[in-house]
Amino acid sequence: MNLKIQAITVASFIFLLSCNNKQETKSNKPQANKTATTQNDSVQNEELPRKESINLFTLTYRDSTDVAFVSLSDIYPLDDTASDTLALPNIEKMEKKSAKYFTLEKKYRNRFLSKTNISETDSLFVYDYAKNKLASFAIKNLKAAAWLNGYSSEEDWPYPKYYYMIGFEISKKSLTALSDYYSDVLVYVGKENPFTNKPLTAIVWTKIPSKEFPSKPIKKEDLDQLKNKVSGNTYSYKTEDYHYFLQEYLESREVTGRRLLVVDSKTKDIIIEKMFIDGESLSAAPLNDKNNDVAVQYTGKLFKNKPPVVFGFAYESFGCRAISLIDKSNEDIYIQCDNRH
């Protein structure tokens, strides 16, 4: 079983456990605007959906169906306390089975497009960075749909609006060139394709002596999280432009933390520093090596109008994974993954 299948299996197990949690009731509704901060594994609850410099979404595999689904609920969260009567039709008047997934009639579709600032003349771009494959679809040709999220319960009938993901459906026949389960896929909606369509590089780590790790002091807030941890292996990877250093931290002989430094190969300046610490919602992703047939960490020029990126160091259970820009802004772009934990 390769690393990616293992990751999908673990994620599915966590998902099923959460679905069976009877404590999630109407009075304890999911927070659509909950995000996780990768550096310190804290959860930030914001009154408004998180604002990113570019909105990226995930593509969800729908078992036993001929369509995949892109949820945009992170930028258009539904709330039964709001007065938005055109968000969804009256669920009470629908049959219980058909209410689990349905396409939106014109007036609801128009409301959805208006609230998300999407035009019928826009396109939806689906990019698989592992295979360097791009598919695009005109919004006017896509159906908008509402899908009951996996954390809802049959006991909650009629289903509240906030239990629904709202987005676009795409025929699976148009996506056959992409990775299994769309695990390496990013989605963008807009006028122009933001992706460079240039292959990213899978990082192949080389173990190095710990003394070769740059001698930059660890931030105090990160030091606090490293209590009871000891240093583990140290790794590096080098390109023409950057030198990547990774220090692991262990607890009970298990990797529970990593520190990443990306250094300018010419000036030797440290461009970015990231700390990934295991917690309730974050766990360490396996590192690439030359013997693996599946890559997890990638770097390269992903976006046309942004600096190069690096990502793939942690798995998120409650939040959404992030793509780090390699520049002094230290910006992380969190993918809008509609995680309903």
C-alpha positions as CSV (number, residue, x, y, z in Angstrom):
1,M,0.0,0.0,0.0
2,N,1.6,3.3,-1.0
3,L,1.7,6.5,1.1
4,K,-1.1,8.2,-0.6
5,I,-3.6,5.3,-0.2
6,Q,-2.6,5.1,3.5
7,A,-3.3,8.8,3.9
8,I,-6.7,8.5,2.2
9,T,-7.5,5.5,4.4
10,V,-6.6,7.4,7.6
11,A,-8.6,10.4,6.5
12,S,-11.6,8.2,5.7
13,F,-11.4,6.6,9.2
14,I,-11.4,10.0,10.9
15,F,-14.3,11.1,8.7
16,L,-16.4,8.0,9.8
17,L,-15.6,8.5,13.4
18,S,-16.8,12.1,13.2
19,C,-20.0,11.1,11.4
20,N,-20.9,8.8,14.3
21,N,-20.4,11.5,16.9
22,K,-23.9,12.0,18.3
23,Q,-22.9,15.2,20.1
24,E,-23.1,17.2,16.9
25,T,-26.6,18.5,16.9
26,K,-28.5,21.5,15.6
27,S,-27.4,23.6,18.6
28,N,-23.7,22.7,17.8
29,K,-23.5,23.5,14.1
30,P,-20.3,23.1,12.1
31,Q,-18.1,26.2,11.7
32,A,-17.6,26.7,8.0
33,N,-15.1,29.5,8.6
34,K,-12.8,27.5,10.9
35,T,-9.2,27.4,9.7
36,A,-6.0,25.9,11.2
37,T,-2.7,27.8,11.5
38,T,-0.1,25.4,10.3
39,Q,2.8,26.9,12.2
40,N,1.2,26.6,15.7
41,D,-1.7,24.2,15.1
42,S,-4.1,26.7,16.7
43,V,-7.7,27.1,15.4
44,Q,-8.9,30.6,14.5
45,N,-12.6,31.3,14.6
46,E,-13.4,34.3,12.4
47,E,-16.7,36.0,11.9
48,L,-16.2,36.1,8.2
49,P,-14.7,33.5,5.8
50,R,-10.9,33.6,5.6
51,K,-9.6,36.0,3.0
52,E,-6.9,34.5,0.9
53,S,-4.9,36.3,-1.9
54,I,-6.2,33.6,-4.2
55,N,-9.2,31.3,-3.5
56,L,-8.3,27.7,-4.2
57,F,-10.7,24.8,-3.7
58,T,-10.7,21.0,-3.6
59,L,-12.3,18.5,-5.9
60,T,-14.3,15.8,-4.0
61,Y,-14.7,12.3,-5.3
62,R,-18.3,11.2,-4.9
63,D,-18.5,7.4,-4.6
64,S,-21.0,5.5,-6.8
65,T,-21.8,8.5,-8.9
66,D,-20.7,9.9,-12.2
67,V,-19.9,13.4,-11.0
68,A,-17.3,15.0,-8.8
69,F,-18.0,18.1,-6.6
70,V,-16.3,21.4,-5.9
71,S,-17.6,23.0,-2.7
72,L,-17.5,26.8,-2.5
73,S,-19.2,27.0,0.9
74,D,-16.1,28.4,2.6
75,I,-16.8,31.7,0.7
76,Y,-20.6,31.3,0.8
77,P,-21.4,29.7,4.1
78,L,-25.1,28.9,4.6
79,D,-26.8,29.8,7.9
80,D,-30.4,29.2,8.9
81,T,-30.3,32.3,11.1
82,A,-29.7,34.5,8.0
83,S,-32.5,36.0,6.0
84,D,-31.1,34.7,2.7
85,T,-34.2,32.9,1.5
86,L,-32.8,32.4,-2.0
87,A,-29.8,30.3,-0.8
88,L,-31.6,27.0,-1.0
89,P,-35.2,25.9,-1.7
90,N,-37.4,24.9,1.2
91,I,-35.9,21.5,2.3
92,E,-39.1,20.6,4.2
93,K,-41.0,20.3,0.9
94,M,-38.5,17.9,-0.5
95,E,-38.3,14.1,-0.2
96,K,-35.7,13.1,2.4
97,K,-33.6,11.0,0.0
98,S,-33.6,13.6,-2.8
99,A,-32.7,16.4,-0.3
100,K,-29.2,14.8,0.2
101,Y,-28.0,16.0,-3.2
102,F,-29.8,18.2,-5.7
103,T,-29.0,20.7,-8.5
104,L,-30.0,24.3,-8.0
105,E,-32.9,25.9,-10.0
106,K,-32.1,29.1,-11.8
107,K,-33.0,31.6,-9.1
108,Y,-30.9,29.7,-6.5
109,R,-28.1,29.3,-8.9
110,N,-28.2,33.1,-9.7
111,R,-28.1,33.9,-5.9
112,F,-25.1,31.5,-5.4
113,L,-23.2,33.1,-8.3
114,S,-24.0,36.6,-7.1
115,K,-22.9,35.9,-3.5
116,T,-19.6,34.4,-4.7
117,N,-18.9,37.0,-7.3
118,I,-18.8,34.4,-10.1
119,S,-20.0,35.2,-13.6
120,E,-21.5,32.8,-16.1
121,T,-18.6,33.9,-18.4
122,D,-16.0,32.7,-15.9
123,S,-14.3,29.4,-16.0
124,L,-13.5,26.7,-13.5
125,F,-9.9,25.5,-13.7
126,V,-8.9,22.1,-12.4
127,Y,-5.2,21.6,-12.1
128,D,-3.4,18.3,-11.0
129,Y,0.1,19.5,-9.9
130,A,1.4,15.9,-9.6
131,K,0.6,15.1,-13.2
132,N,0.8,18.6,-14.6
133,K,-2.7,18.2,-16.1
134,L,-5.2,21.1,-16.5
135,A,-8.9,20.9,-17.3
136,S,-11.1,23.9,-17.7
137,F,-14.9,24.2,-17.8
138,A,-17.1,27.2,-18.7
139,I,-19.3,28.1,-15.6
140,K,-22.3,28.4,-17.9
141,N,-22.0,24.7,-18.8
142,L,-21.7,23.5,-15.2
143,K,-24.6,22.6,-12.9
144,A,-24.6,24.2,-9.4
145,A,-25.6,21.8,-6.7
146,A,-26.1,21.4,-3.0
147,W,-24.7,18.3,-1.2
148,L,-25.4,17.3,2.4
149,N,-22.1,17.1,4.3
150,G,-20.9,13.9,5.8
151,Y,-21.3,15.1,9.4
152,S,-25.1,15.5,9.2
153,S,-27.5,13.0,10.8
154,E,-30.7,11.4,9.7
155,E,-32.2,12.7,13.0
156,D,-31.7,16.3,11.8
157,W,-34.5,16.1,9.2
158,P,-35.5,18.6,7.8
159,Y,-31.8,19.3,7.2
160,P,-30.6,22.8,8.2
161,K,-29.0,24.9,5.5
162,Y,-25.7,25.0,7.3
163,Y,-25.4,21.2,6.7
164,Y,-25.1,21.7,3.0
165,M,-22.1,22.2,0.8
166,I,-22.9,24.4,-2.2
167,G,-20.8,24.3,-5.4
168,F,-20.4,22.9,-8.9
169,E,-20.6,19.3,-10.2
170,I,-18.3,18.0,-12.9
171,S,-18.6,14.8,-14.9
172,K,-16.0,12.3,-13.9
173,K,-15.6,11.4,-17.6
174,S,-13.9,14.8,-18.0
175,L,-11.4,14.1,-15.2
176,T,-10.0,10.7,-16.1
177,A,-6.4,12.1,-16.6
178,L,-6.2,13.3,-13.0
179,S,-4.8,11.6,-9.9
180,D,-6.8,8.9,-8.1
181,Y,-9.4,10.5,-5.7
182,Y,-8.2,13.9,-6.9
183,S,-5.7,14.0,-4.1
184,D,-3.3,16.3,-5.9
185,V,-5.9,18.6,-7.5
186,L,-6.4,22.3,-7.0
187,V,-9.5,24.2,-8.3
188,Y,-9.8,27.9,-9.2
189,V,-12.8,29.9,-10.5
190,G,-12.2,33.1,-12.4
191,K,-11.6,34.8,-15.8
192,E,-8.1,33.4,-16.4
193,N,-6.1,30.4,-15.5
194,P,-3.8,31.3,-12.5
195,F,-1.5,28.2,-12.9
196,T,1.8,28.2,-14.8
197,N,1.2,24.7,-16.1
198,K,4.9,24.1,-15.5
199,P,5.7,20.8,-13.6
200,L,6.4,21.2,-9.9
201,T,9.4,19.4,-8.5
202,A,9.0,16.5,-6.0
203,I,11.5,17.2,-3.3
204,V,13.9,14.2,-2.7
205,W,15.4,14.7,0.8
206,T,19.0,13.8,1.6
207,K,20.0,13.1,5.2
208,I,22.7,15.5,6.4
209,P,24.6,16.0,9.8
210,S,22.6,18.2,12.1
211,K,25.5,20.7,12.3
212,E,24.8,21.7,8.7
213,F,21.4,23.1,9.6
214,P,21.5,26.9,9.5
215,S,22.2,28.4,13.0
216,K,19.1,30.6,13.2
217,P,17.5,30.9,16.7
218,I,14.1,29.2,17.1
219,K,11.3,31.6,17.9
220,K,10.1,31.6,21.5
221,E,6.6,30.5,20.6
222,D,8.0,27.6,18.7
223,L,10.4,26.7,21.5
224,D,7.4,26.4,23.9
225,Q,5.9,23.8,21.5
226,L,9.1,21.8,21.4
227,K,9.2,21.0,25.1
228,N,9.6,17.3,25.8
229,K,10.9,16.8,22.2
230,V,14.4,15.8,21.1
231,S,16.1,16.5,17.7
232,G,15.8,13.7,15.1
233,N,17.1,13.5,11.6
234,T,18.2,16.5,9.5
235,Y,17.6,16.7,5.8
236,S,18.3,19.0,2.9
237,Y,17.4,19.5,-0.8
238,K,18.9,22.0,-3.2
239,T,17.8,23.6,-6.4
240,E,19.5,26.4,-8.5
241,D,17.6,29.1,-6.6
242,Y,17.0,27.6,-3.1
243,H,18.4,25.4,-0.4
244,Y,15.8,23.6,1.7
245,F,16.6,22.4,5.2
246,L,14.4,20.3,7.4
247,Q,14.9,19.4,11.1
248,E,12.8,16.7,12.7
249,Y,11.8,16.6,16.3
250,L,10.8,13.4,18.2
251,E,8.7,12.4,21.1
252,S,8.7,8.7,22.2
253,R,10.8,8.0,19.0
254,E,8.0,9.3,16.8
255,V,8.3,12.3,14.5
256,T,6.0,15.0,16.1
257,G,7.5,18.1,14.7
258,R,9.5,19.6,11.9
259,R,11.2,22.9,11.2
260,L,11.7,24.1,7.6
261,L,14.1,26.7,6.5
262,V,14.4,27.8,2.8
263,V,17.6,29.7,2.0
264,D,18.5,31.7,-1.0
265,S,21.2,29.7,-2.8
266,K,23.1,32.8,-3.9
267,T,22.8,35.3,-0.9
268,K,22.4,32.6,1.8
269,D,19.6,34.6,3.3
270,I,16.8,32.7,5.0
271,I,13.7,33.4,3.0
272,I,11.1,31.5,5.0
273,E,10.8,29.6,8.3
274,K,8.0,27.2,9.1
275,M,7.3,25.1,12.1
276,F,4.9,22.1,11.9
277,I,4.0,20.6,15.3
278,D,1.7,17.6,15.7
279,G,-1.6,18.3,17.5
280,E,-5.3,17.4,17.6
281,S,-5.7,18.5,13.9
282,L,-2.2,18.2,12.4
283,S,0.1,15.2,11.9
284,A,3.4,14.8,10.1
285,A,3.2,13.8,6.4
286,P,5.8,11.1,5.3
287,L,8.9,12.5,3.6
288,N,9.7,11.8,-0.1
289,D,12.6,9.7,-0.9
290,K,14.0,8.3,-4.2
291,N,12.3,4.9,-3.5
292,N,8.8,6.2,-3.2
293,D,6.4,6.1,-6.2
294,V,4.3,8.8,-4.6
295,A,5.5,12.3,-3.7
296,V,4.1,14.5,-0.9
297,Q,6.4,17.5,-0.7
298,Y,6.6,19.7,-3.8
299,T,8.2,23.0,-4.8
300,G,8.3,25.2,-7.9
301,K,6.5,27.9,-9.7
302,L,2.8,27.0,-9.3
303,F,1.2,30.4,-9.9
304,K,1.8,32.9,-12.7
305,N,1.7,36.0,-10.6
306,K,3.2,34.8,-7.3
307,P,6.6,33.6,-6.0
308,P,7.5,29.9,-6.0
309,V,5.9,27.6,-3.5
310,V,6.7,24.7,-1.2
311,F,4.1,22.5,0.6
312,G,3.2,19.0,1.7
313,F,4.6,18.7,5.2
314,A,1.5,17.9,7.3
315,Y,-1.9,16.4,7.1
316,E,-4.9,18.4,8.5
317,S,-7.8,16.7,10.2
318,F,-9.8,19.7,11.3
319,G,-8.4,22.5,9.1
320,C,-7.3,22.9,5.5
321,R,-3.8,22.3,4.1
322,A,-1.6,25.3,3.1
323,I,0.7,26.2,0.3
324,S,3.6,28.4,1.4
325,L,5.0,31.1,-0.8
326,I,8.8,31.4,-0.8
327,D,9.3,35.1,-0.2
328,K,9.6,37.5,2.7
329,S,5.8,37.9,3.0
330,N,5.8,34.5,4.8
331,E,2.3,34.0,3.3
332,D,0.5,30.7,3.5
333,I,-2.4,30.2,1.2
334,Y,-5.0,27.9,2.8
335,I,-7.0,25.8,0.4
336,Q,-10.7,26.3,0.9
337,C,-11.5,22.6,1.7
338,D,-14.9,23.0,3.4
339,N,-13.7,20.9,6.4
340,R,-16.8,20.5,8.7
341,H,-15.2,19.1,11.8
